[in-house]
Each structure stands twice: as structure tokens, then as C-alpha cells.
Amino acid sequence: MASLIPKPRKKLVFLASGRGSNLEAVLQVIQKGKIPANPAFLITDNPEAPSIQIAARHNVPTKILDWKSYSKKEEYHLDLLRTLEEISPDLIVACGYMRILKPEIIRAFRNRIINIHPSLLPSFTGLHAQKQAFDYGVKIAGCTAHFVDEGVDSGPIILQGVIKIEEGMTERELTLAILKEEHKILPLAVKHFCEDRLLIKDRKVSIL
């Protein structure tokens, strides 16, 4: 009987600006052999980001494009686009990346950029989503793994994790609970992509 030929592993690039806990969550699952992917690079806009050390622990090289070193910010975005085109990843994973990707990058990697956002989109887009939800007084909150488009947190939704806000829960407790869900659904969304299981039709994502 002929042996099955495994599909090529996807080449991943991560974008991160901060502590990198979602980066680590994905890398840990890759390391366990549960995601058919090769993490090629971390790209960060912050030379002091703890995510750099996380990438190093997993033997992932880092490319630093220091946001503060660019007097003309459009040059940063051009350098980012050039760097991504040189690496030519199958998937870009934005995990705690604090810059809005320019339309040129979105067009170059259409439906190949996944982001994690700490709210149940389309509610509470933008910064401080956990605080927005907490202050609004919603009864459930959560997080969303979605494809990135030209809008702000408006791309097709892949997966969502739900948190029930219990009586007396603090904003800090809510934030930590949401983060725990992020660490579950982002690796799963990346896994589905790398296994060619995601189908987008009329902005709705089906998992095959």
C-alpha cells in the first residue's frame, strides 16, 4: 500500500509588540507536533519586547523594526512590507501587535493574516477592549481569532471564546480569564489554517 505523503508544513511569521504570551501559546503547540508549521520569524516593532526572549527560547529568529527609530512612519510600513515579501510566509499571526497594518500589506497577504482580539467581535473593537466590555456591563465577554482586513478588528471571524462575567468579578480577573481563552483559540485557529480547513465565503468562515 502506498504511503500517504504529508502536506508541506506552512511557513509562519509572527508579529508582536509586547509580552508574547499568545506567541508562546502557539509555539508550544507547534513544538508538540500538533500544528504542521515552521515558525520562520518573529517581527517586532519594539526592541525591548519580552516576546523576543520567548522566540529565542523556541529557536525562532527575530527581526526588529524599531518603530521609534523611524522619523517617517511610512518608511516603517514599507520596511515591514518588504521584510514580509522577502520571507514570503504562508501565514502571518498577529499576537499582541500594536500597529495597524497598512492596506498594501493586507492586499499582499489577503486572507493570510490572523489576529487575536480580546472581545467578542464585532463588539468592543480597538484598544482596551476588556475595559470597554467591563465598563459597559455586559454579562458575557471573550475573545476572537479573525482574519485581518482593511478595517479595525473587522475581518472574518474564525473562532471565539466566551467568558461569563460573574457577580463581583474585577476587570483584572476578566482580563486574565479572556487571556486564558486567547491561548486556546489562537493556536486552534492557526492549526485549522495550516491544515487547510478554513473556507471563507461571503465573509463567513467555515471549518472543514
C-alpha positions as CSV (number, residue, x, y, z in Angstrom):
1,M,0.0,0.0,0.0
2,A,1.4,3.4,-1.0
3,S,2.3,5.6,1.9
4,L,0.5,8.9,2.4
5,I,2.6,11.9,1.5
6,P,2.2,14.6,4.2
7,K,1.3,18.1,3.2
8,P,4.2,20.6,3.3
9,R,4.4,22.5,6.6
10,K,3.2,26.1,6.5
11,K,5.8,28.9,7.0
12,L,4.7,31.2,9.8
13,V,5.7,34.8,10.7
14,F,4.6,36.3,14.0
15,L,4.0,40.0,14.7
16,A,4.3,41.0,18.3
17,S,4.9,44.2,20.3
18,G,4.7,43.1,23.9
19,R,5.0,40.2,26.4
20,G,4.3,37.5,23.8
21,S,2.1,35.1,25.8
22,N,0.0,34.3,22.7
23,L,3.2,33.8,20.7
24,E,4.3,31.3,23.3
25,A,0.9,29.6,23.3
26,V,1.2,28.9,19.5
27,L,4.9,28.0,19.6
28,Q,4.2,25.4,22.4
29,V,1.5,23.7,20.3
30,I,3.8,23.7,17.3
31,Q,6.6,22.2,19.4
32,K,4.3,19.4,20.4
33,G,3.8,18.5,16.8
34,K,0.1,19.4,16.7
35,I,0.4,22.2,14.1
36,P,2.0,21.4,10.8
37,A,4.0,24.6,10.6
38,N,7.5,26.0,10.7
39,P,7.8,29.3,12.7
40,A,10.2,31.2,10.4
41,F,10.4,34.6,12.1
42,L,9.2,36.9,14.8
43,I,8.9,40.5,13.6
44,T,8.6,43.2,16.4
45,D,8.4,46.9,16.4
46,N,9.7,47.0,20.0
47,P,13.4,46.1,20.7
48,E,12.5,45.6,24.4
49,A,9.6,43.3,23.9
50,P,9.6,40.2,26.1
51,S,8.4,38.3,23.1
52,I,11.9,38.4,21.7
53,Q,13.1,36.2,24.5
54,I,10.2,33.8,24.0
55,A,11.1,33.5,20.3
56,A,14.7,32.8,21.2
57,R,13.7,30.0,23.6
58,H,11.9,28.3,20.8
59,N,14.8,28.9,18.3
60,V,12.8,31.4,16.2
61,P,14.9,34.2,14.8
62,T,13.7,37.8,15.4
63,K,13.7,40.8,13.0
64,I,13.4,44.1,14.9
65,L,11.9,47.1,13.1
66,D,12.1,49.7,15.8
67,W,9.1,51.9,15.5
68,K,10.7,54.7,17.4
69,S,13.7,54.8,15.0
70,Y,11.6,55.9,12.0
71,S,11.2,59.6,11.7
72,K,8.9,58.9,8.8
73,K,6.4,56.3,9.8
74,E,5.5,55.4,6.3
75,E,9.1,54.1,5.9
76,Y,8.4,51.6,8.8
77,H,5.4,50.2,7.0
78,L,7.4,50.0,3.7
79,D,10.2,48.1,5.5
80,L,7.6,45.8,7.1
81,L,6.1,45.0,3.7
82,R,9.5,44.4,2.1
83,T,10.5,42.1,5.0
84,L,7.3,40.1,4.8
85,E,7.7,39.8,1.0
86,E,11.3,38.6,1.4
87,I,10.2,35.9,3.9
88,S,7.1,35.0,1.9
89,P,5.2,33.3,4.7
90,D,2.1,31.2,4.2
91,L,0.5,32.8,7.3
92,I,1.1,35.9,9.4
93,V,0.0,35.7,13.0
94,A,-0.5,39.0,14.8
95,C,-0.4,38.3,18.5
96,G,-0.3,41.5,20.6
97,Y,0.9,43.6,17.7
98,M,0.1,47.2,18.4
99,R,0.3,48.7,14.8
100,I,-2.4,48.9,12.3
101,L,-1.3,47.0,9.1
102,K,-1.5,49.2,6.0
103,P,-3.8,48.2,3.1
104,E,-0.8,47.4,1.0
105,I,0.2,44.6,3.4
106,I,-3.4,43.4,3.7
107,R,-3.7,43.1,-0.1
108,A,-0.3,41.3,-0.4
109,F,-1.4,38.7,2.1
110,R,-5.1,38.6,1.7
111,N,-6.7,36.0,4.0
112,R,-3.3,35.0,5.2
113,I,-3.2,37.2,8.4
114,I,-4.8,36.1,11.6
115,N,-5.2,38.3,14.7
116,I,-6.4,37.7,18.2
117,H,-8.6,40.3,19.8
118,P,-9.8,40.4,23.4
119,S,-13.5,40.9,22.8
120,L,-16.4,39.1,21.1
121,L,-16.3,40.9,17.8
122,P,-17.9,42.9,16.4
123,S,-18.4,44.4,19.9
124,F,-15.6,46.5,21.5
125,T,-13.1,47.0,18.7
126,G,-9.8,48.8,19.2
127,L,-7.7,49.3,22.3
128,H,-8.7,48.3,25.9
129,A,-11.5,46.0,24.7
130,Q,-11.6,44.2,28.1
131,K,-12.2,47.5,29.9
132,Q,-14.8,48.6,27.3
133,A,-16.7,45.4,28.0
134,F,-16.4,45.6,31.7
135,D,-17.4,49.2,31.9
136,Y,-20.4,48.6,29.6
137,G,-21.7,46.0,32.0
138,V,-22.1,43.1,29.6
139,K,-22.9,39.6,31.0
140,I,-20.6,37.7,28.7
141,A,-17.2,38.7,27.2
142,G,-14.5,36.9,25.4
143,C,-12.0,36.9,22.6
144,T,-12.0,36.4,18.8
145,A,-9.5,34.9,16.3
146,H,-10.2,36.5,13.0
147,F,-8.7,37.2,9.6
148,V,-7.3,40.8,9.2
149,D,-8.9,43.1,6.6
150,E,-8.6,46.8,5.9
151,G,-10.9,47.7,8.8
152,V,-10.2,47.8,12.6
153,D,-10.9,44.3,14.0
154,S,-13.5,43.8,11.3
155,G,-12.2,40.8,9.3
156,P,-13.9,37.4,9.0
157,I,-14.3,35.6,12.3
158,I,-12.7,32.2,12.7
159,L,-13.2,31.3,16.4
160,Q,-14.5,32.9,19.6
161,G,-14.0,32.1,23.2
162,V,-16.7,33.1,25.7
163,I,-16.3,34.2,29.3
164,K,-19.3,34.6,31.7
165,I,-18.9,37.7,33.9
166,E,-19.7,36.5,37.4
167,E,-21.0,38.8,40.1
168,G,-18.2,40.6,41.8
169,M,-15.6,39.8,39.0
170,T,-13.0,42.6,38.7
171,E,-11.7,44.0,35.5
172,R,-8.3,42.4,36.2
173,E,-9.9,39.0,36.7
174,L,-11.9,39.4,33.5
175,T,-8.7,40.3,31.5
176,L,-6.9,37.2,32.8
177,A,-9.9,35.0,32.0
178,I,-10.0,36.3,28.5
179,L,-6.3,35.8,28.0
180,K,-6.6,32.2,29.0
181,E,-9.2,31.8,26.3
182,E,-7.0,33.5,23.8
183,H,-4.3,30.9,24.5
184,K,-6.8,28.3,23.5
185,I,-8.4,29.6,20.4
186,L,-5.4,31.3,18.6
187,P,-3.4,28.1,18.4
188,L,-6.5,26.3,17.2
189,A,-7.2,28.9,14.5
190,V,-3.6,28.6,13.3
191,K,-3.9,24.8,13.3
192,H,-7.0,24.9,11.2
193,F,-5.3,27.3,8.7
194,C,-2.2,25.1,8.5
195,E,-4.4,22.0,7.9
196,D,-6.2,23.9,5.0
197,R,-9.5,23.6,6.9
198,L,-10.7,27.2,6.7
199,L,-13.0,28.3,3.9
200,I,-14.2,31.9,3.6
201,K,-17.3,32.7,1.7
202,D,-19.3,36.0,1.9
203,R,-17.0,36.9,4.8
204,K,-18.2,33.8,6.8
205,V,-15.6,31.3,7.8
206,S,-16.4,27.6,7.7
207,I,-14.2,24.9,9.3
208,L,-14.0,21.9,7.1
